[in-house]
């Protein structure tokens, strides 16, 4: 029983990371029906931003004040980067066929990855922890502070996003734009600004997730976002892409599945789990667990 609880805790912390990244995918898709494949690379840039800001602050002992400043700076930097990507890569193609936008998203992802390797180097770098670290024993279950941190921050960000979307004027405008761009514009909503803010908000969430992963595994490298980005995309599809609670549930389900498979002797098949889930969902329920099938006229 203790072993099962340990695996479930590991899965919950991993699922929280997938869920936070998946929220960025689902927000952009809900607004533009676009899969932003560069989102995982923004996650990587957030980890690097935390790495450099942590070094610039002098590498002091981890404390909550410096951790807050490092995380906030990385989130702001990646939010600005996400807005720039939307402005110069996606906005000019907004009225083009979806395939054009999809190919562009893949191209932006490859550009960021290769530029990062050129600028940062391909070798992994040690990430100096910015949050205090402790280990606790709860009976026979080992609980690390990093796991509690990931779960706590993940829940906090998810709740904050839900409140922004459903309790603020910006959120109301985002929901209006997601229904119909043209009608929203006629009602006086600045569509371009709302879409840019959506990209910025999703990128900020990805940056926070990047720092949490780097804090846990102590390494950052230019391809860090590839694996996490793809799995978070699977989580978004599993929950029903475009649906915020669905992204959270999808991340949790995927995290639990990976942790249980790894814990019971199938670590070699861990990465295959995500893509097996994706294939099954596309075959049996393409709209995802919480998504709705919407017929489209072509």
Helices and strands as residue ranges (DSSP letters): H 2-32, H 39-56, H 64-85, I 86-90, G 91-93, H 98-120, E 125-126, E 135-138, E 141-144, H 145-167, H 169-179, H 181-186, H 191-217, E 219-220, H 224-239, H 244-263, G 267-269, H 270-284
